[in-house]
Amino acid sequence: MKKLKYLNTFKLFESLNTILNIEQLLEKVNINPDKIPTIVKWWNENRSHIKIYYFPFISTHPIAGVFLGTDIIAVNSKMTLPPHISLFLALHESRHCDQHAEGNFMEGYYDTVVKGDKESFLQNYKELEKDANDFAINSMIEIGFEREMRNESQRLRSNELSGEMVYRMMTGDIEKLNPVDFIDLLKKQIGY
């Protein structure tokens, strides 16, 4: 019965949400139209393999975005973010796709929580978030958001210090949602 409910939820999700290209995402988050051609060109040269979903997450947690594999990201349309922060978020999550493809997420992130190894989780969490932030900030600068990144990079990096909160959230959700792996946990957390 649980598997049937999951399949029905997935079918409902697929029927309500379509994969967006980067231009469609930029339009939905209201990026300045003058900047769109430069961003699209950069994205198509560097991130064209990334599929993008944009929908309201069904979550009790303030989750702005997630990666759902090696080439899929989802951005929470319920979050009220400045347009350039939505782009930053898409870039950040796309770097998590790379990290997952490199094998860094299951063992160093998810498995440490399952094993109750908080110390290892906190170390890996900080490293993975710093790497994703570095990538997103550098990419934003490269595509013309240097002033915004100079003014906001410190705030955007605050997630690097959220390991304790994320550890507690994941511990509770793993117990409550009984996921088979990290991607399953993320899907269940956001209502995918």
N, C-alpha and C positions, 0 to 999 in steps of 0.2 A: 504494500500500500504506500509506503514512504517513497519508494522508487517511482511509482506512478505519479504521485503528487509532484515530485521533482521534475519528471518529464513534462507534465502538464504546465508547470511553472516555466520551464525552459521554452516550450512551444508558445506560451503566452508572451514571454519576453521577446522571442524571435519575431512574433507577428507585430508587436508594438514598436520594436526598435530595429533600425537598419544601421548598417555600417556607414559612417560618414567618411568622406575624404576630408583632407585638412581644410580645404576652402569652405566646405559646408560647416565645419566646426567653427572656423573663424567668423563666419557670418552669424552663426547662432549665438556666439558669445560677444558679438558686436565689436570686433577688432576694427580699428580705423581702416576703412576701405583702401586708403592710399598705401597701407603697409601690406595688404594681402598678397599682391604679386611676388614681392620679395620673400615673404614667409613661405608661400606655396612652392616657389622655386627651390628654396633651401630644403624644405621638408621632402620634396620629391627627390632631391639629390641625396639626402641623408637618412630619411625615415620612411621611405615609400612603402616598406614592408609592414608598417604598423597599421592595424585596423583600429578604428576609433568608434566607440559607442558613446552616446551622450544621452543620458536619461536620469530621471529622479531616483536616487538610491532609496531603497526601503531599509533604513537602518536606524537604530537608536544611537549610533555613534556618529561623530562628526567626520565622516570619511568623504574627502573631496574627490579622490580618484584612486583607481587601482589598476594593476596589470592583471590580465587573466590568462597568461601564457607567454610564449616567446614572441608573439606578434599582435597581441590584442590589449588595448587599454580601454578603460571606461572612465568617463568624467561625470561627476554628479551634477545634473542640471538644477537641482534644488539649491545648491550653494550659490549665494550671491557674491560673486567675485569680480574684481575689475577685469576687463577683457584680457589684458596682458598677463594677469595671474593665471587665468584659465589656460593660456598658451604655455606658460611656465609649467603648469601642472601636467599638461599633455607631454611635454618634453621630459619632465621628471619621471613620469610613469613609463615612458618609452625606454628610458635607461634601465628601469627595473626589468623590462622585458629582456634586455641584453644580459643583465645580471642573472636572470633566471635561465636563459639559454646557456650561460657559462657554468651553470650548476651551483650558484652561490646562495640561492634562496632556501631550498628545502633543508639542507643539512645545517647551514649556519644560522638560519632564521627560524623556520617553522619547527624543525626537529628539536632545537634547543628548548623551545617552549614546551613541547610534548614531554621531553625528558625532565623538565623542571630545572634546567641549567640556566638560571637567570643571568649569571655573570657572563657566560658565553653569548647569550642572546644580546645583552646590552652592548657588548663589544661589537658584534656583527651588525647589529641594528645601526649603530652610529656610523660604522664604516660604509655600509650600503647606502644609507641616507645621504651621507656626505658626498659619496661618489655620484649619486643621482642629482643632488643639488649642484655640484660642480659642473656636471654635463649640462643641466638645464640653464644655469646662469651663463656659462660660456656660450651656449647656443643662442640664448636671447641677445647677448651682446653682439654676436656675429650677425644676427638678422636685424639689428637696428634698435635694440632696446637698452643701450648702454646707460643712459641717464636713469631709467627705471631700475635697472639692476644695481647701479651705484647707490641709489636711494633706498632700495628695499632688500638687498641681498641678506643683510643681517636678520631681518624679520623672516625672510623665506627660509633661512637656515635653522629657525627655531625648532623645526621638527627633529633635528639631530639630537635634541636634548629631551625628547619625549619617550625615550625607551621604557622607562618605568611604567608610564601610563599604557603604552602599547602592549607591554608584557602582561599587565593585569587584564586588559581588554581581551587579548588573545587567549589567555588562560581560561577566562570565563566563557568565551565563545566556543572554544574547543570542547569544553565540558558540556555546554548547553546544545551545541549544534552537531556534535559528533562527526566532523568532516573526515574524509578519507585522506586528504592532503591539503597543502596550503591553498592551492587554487580553489578547491572545493570550499574551504573556509571563506575565502574572499567572496565567492559567488553567493554563498549563503548569507554573509554579512550584508551584502548590498541588494539582495533580492533578484539576482540574475537568474 
